[in-house]
């Protein structure tokens, strides 16, 4: 059977599974809708948390970043992994003891202020929409290549699927759907990784093959990483194992990703779905194990893909190029411009075109798609390759069977949809619970609140779909911005809310507003207005660390210059720090 047929089978079966779980798990109460009734087992919650956290950026884009950037790309691996450890050990049990539905709920009650609640609500929505943009782009990429439909059509299909199981089952439906999605995505990631590791190094364990020697071909007996270093430098790129960023920028990006992870509202809310504080600790441990399966494999996948890609396209006649080249060319995520009219693909350092490829309806002399773009005259590179295709194209590059290629497509969709559903629920619950119920209509009935929640999921899906069709960047880049915004807004307020009873509402509000505004405007200035990294040459991806420090300083200073919190709030903070008992989610 063809790749397309296998893809329809794999995607159809997995979508049918997700929709069935959503129907069986449908809820009629707000507690079921927001926190799955608080009765999810630690093992299931660990799987759901891993799926929620390992988004399209983890599955699709992270290995692509490492593959193209080498050492510099590893900061995403380090930051996201370290961030989850930070969240699991530092915050999860205490937030579970507090027992609220949402992060704005925690902020509003801890800082005894509807203004603080509203600022936190705006931050949660802003961070979540930034993050969900990356997921919808991932959905569009998978659909455009493997189901051979327009990217916009793919995004619309993904929107419909997510809306169905998020609106019907709420957190309960999302949780058990994410358990299934984790199983799909991890199998889809490991099977090709094991197969390619065997093919290149003769070792079935990718983590060991990554540091091993090549088993056959012209480079047989050479270490894989040493060979890639040579291939990279021969083409003008930096050595694969060498970094190009300053140590300060590497530190800031890694730290922003770490503390951003610990401040992401869609991950934090997962710890409210288990029945006890002990359950929160156990589910955090399980999730770390499940995450490690993918994250320790990603550098190997990136290296295998880099090695195979260079060997299959560089100095190859376009007419004889492997099928993956022409398959991905149809999506616009791979492009070749024959600058010297010799019919040979030349891949080297530098951007091939002045902008991303814009294809015409014509074909060139060698059958390639033609573009209206002007070529970059300052280098000989003729190839454009989008970072986000590496994991998805990897099985094709390695000539694996069509069913494996289709399985990877299903895994990519599972990763994108699992995180998108969690983010959409955060947006919905922030508006329906924190804004509508807690601030506008305290007499709202259970059915009214559920209706508002489901309507808000629908509106959020439409906005997310717009960003999927008009993405502001590639997946990992967009997600990195979301982590920076979360780092500069939520993390300091949550940490100080737990560990410093002197922090008050005035400090929290000032810290959140100044922290996220500084980070947002710095990112916009660099990425969308052509500005330079003016603050100590720290990149847009790393500026969240500076925003976090500013937030901490502003919150602490303002809190010390204004009245302390009421005694009952200080007693509440004392009780949070001793997480004994279940502390079930309450709604008051």
Secondary structure as UniProt FT lines:
FT   HELIX           3..24
FT   HELIX           30..35
FT   HELIX           36..38
FT   HELIX           42..53
FT   HELIX           57..61
FT   HELIX           62..69
FT   HELIX           70..73
FT   HELIX           74..86
FT   HELIX           87..91
FT   HELIX           92..98
FT   HELIX           103..110
FT   TURN            111..112
FT   HELIX           114..146
FT   HELIX           151..201
FT   HELIX           206..209
FT   TURN            210..211
FT   TURN            218..221
FT   HELIX           224..234
FT   TURN            235..236
FT   TURN            240..241
FT   HELIX           247..262
FT   HELIX           265..268
FT   HELIX           269..272
FT   HELIX           277..313
FT   TURN            314..315
FT   STRAND          316..317
FT   HELIX           318..320
FT   HELIX           323..329
FT   TURN            330..332
FT   STRAND          334..336
FT   TURN            339..340
FT   STRAND          344..345
FT   STRAND          359..363
FT   TURN            365..366
FT   STRAND          369..371
FT   TURN            377..378
FT   STRAND          383..385
FT   HELIX           387..389
FT   HELIX           390..397
FT   TURN            398..399
FT   HELIX           402..429
FT   HELIX           430..440
FT   TURN            442..443
FT   HELIX           446..469
FT   HELIX           475..486
FT   HELIX           487..491
FT   HELIX           492..499
FT   TURN            501..502
FT   HELIX           505..527
FT   TURN            534..537
FT   TURN            540..542
FT   HELIX           543..561
FT   HELIX           567..576
//
